C-alpha cells in the first residue's frame, strides 16, 4: 500500500518490480487489498490490458495511521543513537535489502 501511495496509477507489474516480488505474489496481494476495500484497479486509458492501481480513501487512511505508528516506534529504536550510528545502521539495512 505504501508503494501504491507513492506511485499512484502504477500497474501490478510495476509494483512487482518495485517491491522485488513475483507478479503472482503481487496479484494475490492486490486481489486481497481490493477485496478489503483498500485499493482499486482501473483499466489504463492507453493500454486495455493494464490496470492502474490506486488507494481508496480507506486505504489512504490506513497508510497514514501506519506511518504515525511506525514513526513512534522508529523514534524509540533510534533513541540514544548518535546521528553517525544511525547512518551506519541505515546503510547496513539498505545493503541487506538490496542483496
C-alpha positions as CSV (number, residue, x, y, z in Angstrom):
1,X,0.0,0.0,0.0
2,X,2.9,2.3,0.7
3,X,4.2,1.8,-2.8
4,X,0.8,2.4,-4.4
5,X,0.5,5.5,-2.3
6,X,3.9,6.7,-3.6
7,X,3.2,5.7,-7.2
8,X,-0.5,6.2,-7.8
9,X,-1.6,4.7,-11.1
10,X,1.2,2.1,-11.2
11,X,0.4,-1.3,-12.5
12,X,0.7,-4.7,-10.7
13,X,3.8,-5.3,-12.9
14,X,5.3,-2.0,-11.8
15,X,4.6,-2.9,-8.2
16,X,6.2,-6.3,-8.5
17,X,9.4,-4.7,-9.9
18,X,9.4,-2.0,-7.2
19,X,8.8,-4.5,-4.4
20,X,11.1,-7.1,-5.9
21,X,8.3,-9.7,-5.7
22,X,6.9,-12.0,-8.3
23,X,3.9,-10.9,-10.4
24,X,2.0,-13.9,-9.0
25,X,2.6,-12.7,-5.4
26,X,1.6,-9.2,-6.2
27,X,-1.5,-10.4,-8.0
28,X,-2.6,-12.2,-4.8
29,X,-1.8,-9.2,-2.6
30,X,-3.6,-6.7,-4.9
31,X,-6.7,-9.0,-5.1
32,X,-6.8,-9.2,-1.3
33,X,-6.4,-5.5,-0.8
34,X,-9.1,-4.8,-3.4
35,X,-11.5,-7.3,-1.7
36,X,-10.8,-5.5,1.6
37,X,-11.7,-2.1,0.0
38,X,-8.3,-0.6,0.4
39,X,-7.3,-0.5,-3.3
40,X,-8.9,-0.1,-6.7
41,X,-7.9,-1.2,-10.2
42,X,-8.9,0.8,-13.3
43,X,-8.2,-0.1,-16.9
44,X,-5.4,2.2,-18.3
45,X,-6.7,4.6,-20.9
46,X,-3.6,3.9,-23.1
47,X,-3.4,0.1,-22.8
48,X,-6.5,-2.1,-22.2
49,X,-4.7,-5.0,-20.6
50,X,-3.0,-2.8,-17.9
51,X,-4.8,-2.0,-14.7
52,X,-3.7,1.1,-12.8
53,X,-3.8,0.8,-9.0
54,X,-4.8,3.5,-6.6
55,X,-5.7,3.5,-2.9
56,X,-9.3,4.1,-1.7
57,X,-9.9,6.7,1.0
58,X,-9.9,3.8,3.5
59,X,-6.5,2.6,2.1
60,X,-5.1,6.1,2.4
61,X,-6.3,6.5,6.0
62,X,-4.7,3.1,6.9
63,X,-1.4,4.1,5.3
64,X,-1.4,7.4,7.3
65,X,-2.2,5.6,10.6
66,X,0.5,3.0,10.0
67,X,3.0,5.9,9.3
68,X,2.2,7.5,12.5
69,X,2.7,4.3,14.4
70,X,6.0,3.4,12.7
71,X,7.3,6.9,13.4
72,X,6.8,6.4,17.1
73,X,8.5,3.0,17.0
74,X,11.4,4.3,14.9
75,X,11.9,7.2,17.4
76,X,12.2,4.7,20.3
77,X,14.6,2.5,18.3
78,X,16.8,5.5,17.5
79,X,16.8,6.9,21.0
80,X,20.3,7.1,22.4
81,X,22.0,6.6,19.0
82,X,24.2,9.2,17.6
83,X,23.5,10.5,14.0
84,X,26.6,8.7,12.8
85,X,25.4,5.4,14.3
86,X,22.0,5.9,12.8
87,X,23.6,6.4,9.3
88,X,25.7,3.2,9.7
89,X,22.6,1.2,10.6
90,X,20.6,2.6,7.7
91,X,23.4,1.9,5.2
92,X,23.6,-1.6,6.6
93,X,19.9,-2.2,6.3
94,X,19.9,-0.9,2.7
95,X,22.8,-3.1,1.9
96,X,21.0,-6.2,3.2
97,X,17.7,-5.3,1.4
98,X,19.5,-4.9,-1.9
99,X,21.4,-8.2,-1.9
